Amino acid sequence: MKNSKSQQLRSSLAFEAARLMYEEGIQQYFTAKQVAAKRLLGRIYGKKVRHRPQDLPSNGEIKKALLHLVQQNEGNDHFYQLFAMRVIALEVMYELKTYTPCLIGSVSTGHVRKGSDIDLHLFTDSLEELEKTLIQKQWNYELNEVAIQKNGQIKLYTHVYLNSVFPIELSIYPTQEQRVVSRSSTDGNPIVRLKANALEKLLQIEHEIEWQRYLSDGVLRGYRK
């Protein structure tokens, strides 16, 4: 009975955390589960109740609940949004092919939702050259430095934010890190990086009809921002 109650609590917290991410725009799983615990346990037991670490859902449990919400609320919109985001990602990757771009995140896995962005990894040892490229293409962008912990050390990486049909985030890495395998904060598995040719194959397989139509007339149909 105790295990059953614990699992029920984890499920409730996972759903609440997913709702917070979907409806209130919380981006990080850790933040979502902490806020969910504070709100849900506060409503049930009172404001001073403390949650146990083992009661908190994993990032994977929250992700599963989030996908259920997306499918329930967005239906076909989700499919067309995913197609549009993959096409735009591919176009940007071809434009920036000099920097060996790779697609990661929800657009590569298919787990997009409203508010999702396109996440690309770029590799270069000259940020100045990349900026020249962006300026030549007349793309609007912003730069920001992000601190990331790797192997027990804090490193600063430059992120570039592009203003497009969908928000695009370019994470800039030194060329020597192309072979470095990062792990997902959701499930601990290696992050899959899709190169342009792999993404194009994905479009051909998972969006065959839409992809052929797009190749014939260049029109992205069906999605709503």
QUIQUISUL-V237568 format. One record per backbone hydrogen bond with DSSP energy under -0.5 kcal/mol. NH is the residue of the N-H (numbers start at 1). CO is the residue of the C=O. Records with the same first field share a line. If there is no record, write none. Layout:
NH=CO  CO
This chain:
5=1
6=2
7=3
8=4
9=5
10=6
11=7
12=8
13=9
14=10
15=11
16=12
17=13
18=14
19=15
20=16
21=17
22=18
23=19
24=19  20
26=20
32=28
33=29
34=30
35=31
36=32
37=33
38=34
39=35
40=36
41=37
42=37  38
43=39
44=40
45=41
46=41  42
49=46
55=52
56=52  53
60=186
62=58
63=59
64=60
65=61
66=62
67=63
68=64
69=65
70=66
71=67
72=68
73=69
74=70
75=70  71
77=74
78=75
79=75
80=76
81=77
82=78
83=79
84=80
85=81
86=82
87=83
88=84
89=85
90=86
91=87
92=88
93=89
94=90
95=91
96=92
97=94
99=96
100=97
102=121
103=194
104=119
107=104
108=105
109=105
110=106
111=106
116=113
118=167
119=104  117
120=118  169
121=102
122=171
123=99
124=173
130=126
131=127
132=128
133=129
134=130
135=131
136=132
137=133
138=135
139=134
142=161
144=159
146=157
148=155
150=148  153
153=150
155=148  153
157=146  155
158=172
159=144
160=170
161=142
162=160  168
163=140
164=162
168=162
169=118
170=160  168
171=120  169
172=158  170
173=122  171
177=174
178=175
180=177
182=180
184=189
188=184
191=182
193=191
194=103  192
195=193
199=195
200=196
201=197
202=198
203=199
204=200
205=201
206=202
207=203
211=207
212=208
213=209
214=210
215=211
216=212
217=213
218=214
221=219
